[in-house]
Amino acid sequence: MAFATWREAFLFIPLIGLVILVAQLIIGTRKNHQKVNAWIINNQMTPPVTESLNHQVETSSVWSNAASCLKNRNCQLAILLIFGFTWAEMGIANFLTLQLTCEVGLDLSTAAVISGASGLTGWIGQILWGSFSDVKGRKRSLGIIISGWILAAALCMFIHSATLAWAILILWGLFRNSPYPVAYALLIDSSPRAAASSMGLMIGLAVGIAGILVAPVSGWIISSYGFTAHYLVIVAVLLISCAPLWFIKETVKVNKA
């Protein structure tokens, strides 16, 4: 909005996708793919689904794979866990710009930029906690991640300046995107033959249902009780999400010595 209208914004976004597409065609060759997979396996990290099955997966129907996922306890619990994370993420991200403009008093363009501050550190969290989970276990990694989310969500109640918003959202970025790769790795470990279906179900159910519910519920809470109550509800959702995390069975053999 500082340089053009919303129409130009939607024209600019596809251009970013074209750059990524060209880079994928140049870098994402089969040879490079094999090098990456070999490095992952040699460093005892979680390989992609195709590699983890050693190409021995039998073709089966989508429905049988979905049924296999839903019968797996870790998959069921992962769906519940990611639902909590998704609720919290949408609750924070969808209303940050509104909070920064209405509560903090920033102009719309500045608020929009600050709302994306978590992206500056999001990649660090994905690499850090994903790698940590390969060594120390999925549950421990997810436990640290959900603790970071709870802290960041609680701190959002105290945002009253642009500087504080930057600091809190950059902190949140260290955990924001991290639960998803760790949860995917958990699904690959738990149900390798139905890993792709498990991921699809986790995304479809958790993200889909949360996406329908979060906006109206959070909007009503904010309009009726304010942002403090809104963030308290998010913290409560994350605390409740600790229950499925507690019952998840660890899939990584951790050297306790």
ROLO-108725 format. One record per atom (N, C-alpha, C): residue in three letters; y negated, x, z. Coordinates in pm, whole numbers, plus 50000, padded with zeros to 5 digits. Last residue first. Layout:
ALAYXZ;...
This chain:
ALA542225228352725;ALA542055241152793;ALA540675246652768;LYS542375206952563;LYS541765204852692;LYS541575217952769;ASN541905202052243;ASN542435212752326;ASN541725212352461;VAL542625170452111;VAL541615179252170;VAL542305189452259;LYS543425154651833;LYS544085162551939;LYS543115172951991;VAL541995123651767;VAL541895138251749;VAL542575145251865;THR542015097451833;THR542875101651722;THR542855116651695;GLU541935075952115;GLU541505088552054;GLU542525092851947;LYS541505041552094;LYS542465052352119;LYS542015064852043;ILE539065021652252;ILE539515028552132;ILE540445040052170;PHE538035012052487;PHE539425008752457;PHE539935015052328;TRP535365020652486;TRP536245024752596;TRP537715022852559;LEU534325007052267;LEU534465021552261;LEU535425026552369;PRO534234980552361;PRO535214984252258;PRO535404999352245;ALA532154986752565;ALA533464981152598;ALA534494984052489;CYS529784994452456;CYS530565004952522;CYS531975000052555;SER528534971852376;SER529324978952275;SER530114990552334;ILE526994965752595;ILE528194957752572;ILE529124964752472;LEU524954984452545;LEU525784985752665;LEU527084977852651;LEU523884973452312;LEU524504986652308;LEU525394989052430;VAL522874949352416;VAL523894949052310;VAL524624962452302;ALA520954959552593;ALA522094951852645;ALA523224951252543;VAL519164971052413;VAL519844979752510;VAL521084972652565;ILE518324947052293;ILE519004957252214;ILE519774966852305;VAL517044934852510;VAL518204928352450;VAL519014938452367;LEU514944952852543;LEU515914951052651;LEU517194944452601;TYR513544948752309;TYR514254961352327;TYR515244960752443;HIS512574922452363;HIS513344925452241;HIS514154938252258;ALA511024925852589;ALA512264917952599;ALA513174920752480;THR508984940852461;THR509744946352574;THR511074939152591;PHE507864924152269;PHE508704935452226;PHE509504941552341;GLY508034888452354;GLY507414901352330;GLY508414912452300;TYR508864862152375;TYR508824870152498;TYR508224884152479;SER508564848952129;SER508574841252254;SER508314849852377;SER508604867551926;SER507534857551926;SER507434850152058;ILE510944881851997;ILE509634888551992;ILE508504878452001;ILE512924862051978;ILE512704869052105;ILE511314875352108;TRP512724855051706;TRP512454844951808;TRP512144851551943;GLY513474879251587;GLY512154873551561;GLY511764863351665;SER516094881451677;SER515094891151724;SER513684885951701;VAL517184859151539;VAL517284860351685;VAL516214869751738;PRO516594863451263;PRO516104851551333;PRO516134852851486;ALA517714890751230;ALA516334887251198;ALA515864874651272;VAL520504889851313;VAL519494898051381;VAL518074893051356;LEU522284874251158;LEU521864869751290;LEU520634877051345;ILE522814886650914;ILE522444872450916;ILE521794868451049;GLY523494912450992;GLY522344910350905;GLY521864896050903;ALA525844908351135;ALA524634912751206;ALA523384910151122;ILE527514901250922;ILE527244891551028;ILE525974895451105;GLY527394925550766;GLY527094912350711;GLY526704902350818;VAL528164946250936;VAL526824946350878;VAL526434932450828;ALA530804936951012;ALA529794941351110;ALA528374940251053;LEU532044929050764;LEU531974920350881;LEU530834924150974;GLY531544950550581;GLY531324936550545;GLY531154927550665;ILE532204974050723;ILE530854972150670;ILE530584957350645;MET534864968350786;MET533934971950892;MET532494969750845;LEU535974963750534;LEU535934952950633;LEU534924955750742;GLY535634989350421;GLY535014977650360;GLY534904966050457;MET537215004750593;MET535775007350584;MET535044995350526;SER539684993150536;SER539144992750673;SER537644995050673;SER540044999650271;SER539884985550307;SER539284984250446;ALA540295027550305;ALA539215022150223;ALA538965007450255;ALA542575029150472;ALA541285034050518;ALA540125028050438;ALA545195023350462;ALA544275012050443;ALA542855016150480;ARG546445046750514;ARG546805039850391;ARG545895028050362;PRO545375054550768;PRO545045061850645;PRO545355054350517;SER544305044151031;SER545045036550930;SER544785042750793;SER543205064351194;SER543975053451253;SER544835046051152;ASP541765082751038;ASP542805087451130;ASP543755076151169;ILE540025065350911;ILE540925073650830;ILE542085078650915;LEU538665055551134;LEU539475046451053;LEU540465054150967;LEU537335078851219;LEU538265072151309;LEU539195062751232;ALA535675082951001;ALA536725092751029;ALA537785086851122;TYR534005060851036;TYR534815061950915;TYR535975071650937;ALA532795067951278;ALA533655056051273;ALA534535056251149;VAL531365090051188;VAL532385091951292;VAL533345080151294;PRO529615078451001;PRO530625088050957;PRO531715090451060;TYR528265060351196;TYR528995055551079;TYR530005065751025;PRO526795072251401;PRO528035065151433;PRO528885061751311;SER524455085651283;SER525655093051323;SER526895084551348;ASN521995075551231;ASN523015074451125;ASN524365080051164;ARG520725080051494;ARG520695067451420;ARG521825066051320;PHE520495104051628;PHE521655095651658;PHE521795083751563;LEU518215116151549;LEU519335124951580;LEU520615117151607;GLY516405095051537;GLY517015099951414;GLY518215109051437;TRP515385093351794;TRP516375083451751;TRP517115088051625;LEU513525114351774;LEU514655115351867;LEU515765105651826;ILE511815102451592;ILE512485114851553;ILE513685117351645;LEU510945081551753;LEU511735078551634;LEU512435090951579;ILE509505094851955;ILE510665086451990;ILE511545084051869;ALA507485108551807;ALA508415115751895;ALA509675107651922;TRP506105087651672;TRP506735098651599;TRP507815105351685;ALA505175072951894;ALA506105066851799;ALA506845077551719;LEU503405090952007;LEU504585087152083;LEU505635080751991;THR501495091351800;THR502175103551842;THR503475100351916;ALA500545065051790;ALA501255070451675;ALA502065082951715;SER501215046152091;SER500385054752007;SER501225060251893;HIS502965032552240;HIS501585027452243;HIS500645036152163;ILE506185025652329;ILE505375030652217;ILE503995024252222;PHE507935016852518;PHE506735023452566;PHE505885029352453;MET510195007152404;MET509374997652479;MET508015003552515;CYS511525028952310;CYS510695021552215;CYS509815011152284;LEU513175037352514;LEU511865043852500;LEU510945036252406;ALA515425021852463;ALA514665019452585;ALA513265025452574;ALA516295033552225;ALA515895019452225;ALA515055016252348;ALA516915059652317;ALA515865057652217;ALA515365043252217;LEU519025054152501;LEU517805060852544;LEU516655058152448;ILE520895042352328;ILE520385034752443;ILE519075040852492;TRP521375063752151;TRP520805051152102;TRP520185043252217;GLY522565082252323;GLY521295085552258;GLY520595073152205;SER524895068052382;SER523965071452491;SER522585074752434;ILE526105067652136;ILE525625054852190;ILE524685057052309;ILE526655095352109;ILE525775088452014;ILE525235075552074;ILE528455100252314;ILE527155107152314;ILE526165099852225;GLY530535083552224;GLY529945081552355;GLY528575088152366;LEU531215094951981;LEU530615081651980;LEU529955078452115;SER532335118952085;SER531185119351995;SER530465105851993;ARG534475108952232;ARG533425116552299;ARG532165116952215;LYS535945096452028;LYS535405088652140;LYS534285096052210;ARG536735117251853;ARG535865106451805;ARG535185099151922;GLY536695152151952;GLY537215138551955;GLY536215128151912;LYS535955178151920;LYS536005172952056;LYS536465158452065;VAL536185182351639;VAL536635192351735;VAL536885186251873;ASP535215161051502;ASP536425167451450;ASP537025177151552;SER532855155651637;SER533985146551655;SER535295152351603;PHE531175175851543;PHE531565175851685;PHE532795167051706;SER530745166951283;SER531505179251306;SER532005180151449;GLY529255143751346;GLY530485142851268;GLY531365155051288;TRP527105154151482;TRP528065146151558;TRP529345143651480;LEU525885170451271;LEU526165175351405;LEU527275167451473;ILE525595154051044;ILE526365166451037;ILE526815170951175;GLN524045132951152;GLN525305130351081;GLN526185142751077;GLY521805146351260;GLY522735139151346;GLY524075136551280;ILE520605155651027;ILE521065165251127;ILE522105158551218;TRP519845132850896;TRP520895141150835;TRP521455151250935;GLY517755123351064;GLY518995115751048;GLY520145124050992;THR515315134751083;THR516385141151160;THR517735134051144;LEU513815119450910;LEU513605133850911;LEU514735141250982;GLY514315092750959;GLY514985098950845;GLY514835114150842;SER512625085051158;SER513995088651197;SER514755095151083;ALA510285077051028;ALA510345090451089;ALA511765094651124;GLY509645053050913;GLY510715060850852;GLY510915074550913;SER507505044351056;SER508755036951070;SER509935044351010;ILE505455060150959;ILE506025063451090;ILE507355056451111;VAL504935046250718;VAL505365060250717;VAL506055063950848;ALA504115021250814;ALA505285022150728;ALA505835036450724;ALA501795027950955;ALA502935022251027;ALA504215023450945;THR500165035950742;THR500535045650846;THR501755040850922;SER499955011450604;SER500535023150538;SER500985033650639;LEU498714994150797;LEU500044991450744;LEU500685003650681;ASP497185010151084;ASP497125003250955;ASP498515002850894;LEU497935002851432;LEU497875011751317;LEU497725003551189;GLY498234989451676;GLY496954988651605;GLY496824997951487;VAL500354984651840;VAL499714997851851;VAL498374998051779;GLU500944957651775;GLU500874962051914;GLU500114975251930;CYS500744954551494;CYS500224944251585;CYS500014949351728;THR501774978551383;THR500514972751336;THR499904963251439;LEU504094984351523;LEU503084994851508;LEU501744989351460;GLN505534960451501;GLN505124965351632;GLN503974975351619;LEU505954959451223;LEU505204948751290;LEU504694953451426;THR507524982151192;THR506214981551127;THR505344970951191;LEU509814974351342;LEU508994985751381;LEU507594985051321;PHE511594955151270;PHE510364950551337;PHE509464962051380;ASN513814966351152;ASN513184954951086;ASN511814951351144;ALA514674986851329;ALA514064990251201;ALA513284978651139;ILE515744972651557;ILE514664982451569;ILE513934984051436;GLY517614955151449;GLY516624950251543;GLY515444959651558;MET519214972251300;MET518384962351231;MET517294956951323;GLU520324986951517;GLU519574993651410;GLU518664983751338;ALA521634967351672;ALA520544975451729;ALA519694981751620;TRP523504957951486;TRP522544948651549;TRP521344956551602;THR524904981451441;THR524144975351332;THR523114965551385;PHE526114985951690;PHE525184995851635;PHE524304989551528;GLY527714962551704;GLY526684965351804;GLY525654975251754;PHE529364966651482;PHE528524954651489;PHE527394956851589;ILE530714989151559;ILE529704990651454;ILE528824978251446;LEU532404977051753;LEU531474987751789;LEU530344989051687;LEU533904958951601;LEU533054954151711;LEU531994964451748;ILE535204977351431;ILE534354966751375;ILE533404961351481;ALA536654992151617;ALA535594998751541;ALA534654988551479;LEU538524973551702;LEU537504978151797;LEU536344985051726;GLN540024971151467;GLN539384959451528;GLN538234963651620;CYS540934997451440;CYS540094991451336;CYS539344979351391;ASN542505000751667;ASN541315009051651;ASN540375003251546;ARG544554981851611;ARG543644980051723;ARG542374988251709;ASN545424967051312;ASN545264979851380;ASN544194978451489;LYS545324944051176;LYS546384945151276;LYS546254957851359;LEU543334948050994;LEU543074938451101;LEU544144938651209;CYS544634966050817;CYS543464970150897;CYS543274961051017;SER546584950050706;SER546984962050780;SER545844966850869;ALA544994931750573;ALA545834927150684;ALA546264938850771;ALA543914948650379;ALA543024942250476;ALA543804937550598;ASN546244955150240;ASN545474965750306;ASN544534959950412;SER546904930250144;SER547824936850237;SER547134948150310;TRP544684925049980;TRP544954916450096;TRP545894923050195;VAL544874943649779;VAL543704943849867;VAL543994936149994;SER548194957249745;SER547144947449719;SER546014948949820;SER548914991649667;SER549174979049735;SER547994969749715;THR550345021149568;THR549445010549531;THR549844997649602;GLU550735046549815;GLU551325037049723;GLU550315025949694;VAL549545078849839;VAL549315064949875;VAL549935055949769;GLN549595105549809;GLN550885098949820;GLN550735084149854;HIS547485123749814;HIS547775116549690;HIS549135109849692;ASN547045131350073;ASN547755140549984;ASN548245133649857;LEU545485117250239;LEU546775111250207;LEU547615119950116;SER543205132350248;SER543955130750373;SER545315124550349;GLU542185129849992;GLU542785142450033;GLU543655140650157;THR541275103449991;THR542235107749889;THR542935120649929;VAL539425103250207;VAL540645095250211;VAL541685100550113;PRO538245136950285;PRO538115123350231;PRO539465116250229;PRO539045153650602;PRO538885153150456;PRO538675138850409;THR537625165550891;THR538215153550832;THR537975153150682;MET538445200650943;MET537595188950955;MET538255177250883;GLN539425226850926;GLN540055216951015;GLN539115205251045;ASN538605243750735;ASN537835243950860;ASN538275233050956;ASN540245237250526;ASN540375250650585;ASN539645251750718;ILE539245211750461;ILE540595213150516;ILE540765226550586;ILE536695218650362;ILE536835209150474;ILE538195210950541;TRP537345235450147;TRP536575240850260;TRP536735231950382;ALA538645217349979;ALA539375228950030;ALA538665234750152;ASN536535199749920;ASN537705194849993;ASN538505206350054;VAL534835217249779;VAL534385211049903;VAL535565206249986;LYS536445223349558;LYS535985233949647;LYS535565228249783;GLN536735198349439;GLN537915204949493;GLN537535216149589;HIS534085194249359;HIS534715184849451;HIS535925191249518;ASN533755214349172;ASN532985214849297;ASN533585205649403;LYS535555204248978;LYS535745217549035;LYS535005218849169;ARG534455179648909;ARG535765180048974;ARG536005193449043;THR530905178548995;THR532035180748905;THR533345181048982;GLY528205171649090;GLY529435165049133;GLY530595166349037;ILE526035183948960;ILE526685190649073;ILE528055184749106;ILE525355167248742;ILE525345181848728;ILE526195188548836;LEU525595141248829;LEU526265145048705;LEU526375160148691;GLN523925142149055;GLN525355139449071;GLN526135143848947;ALA521435145848937;ALA521975156449023;ALA523475154649042;VAL521185120948808;VAL521235133348728;VAL521835144748810;LEU521115104249036;LEU522155102648934;LEU522305115248850;ILE518785112649166;ILE520085114349232;ILE521225113449132;VAL516935104348973;VAL517025118549008;VAL518375121549074;LEU517345076748983;LEU517635083948859;LEU517785098948885;GLY516455070149240;GLY517875068849208;GLY518245076249081;ILE513745073549205;ILE514455082449298;ILE515945082249268;LEU513255052049039;LEU513085065648986;LEU513765075949076;PRO513535029649203;PRO514605032849107;PRO514485046949048;ILE511005032249351;ILE512305034249417;ILE513425037149316;PHE508885025049182;PHE509065039149220;PHE510465041749275;LEU508934997849163;LEU509145005549041;LEU509455020149072;PHE508334990349418;PHE509654986949368;PHE509934993649233;ALA505694999649426;ALA506695005049520;ALA508105002449469;GLU504414983649244;GLU504624997749209;GLU505645004249302;ARG504374960249399;ARG505104960649272;ARG505394974949231;TRP502704964449613;TRP504134963949640;TRP504944964449511;THR500194987549479;THR500654974849534;THR502154975349558;ALA498935019649593;ALA499215009649490;ALA499654996749558;PHE498245035049809;PHE497975040449676;PHE498185030149565;ALA498855021350040;ALA497685029950043;ALA497285034649903;MET501215008350000;MET500005000050000;MET498745008750000;
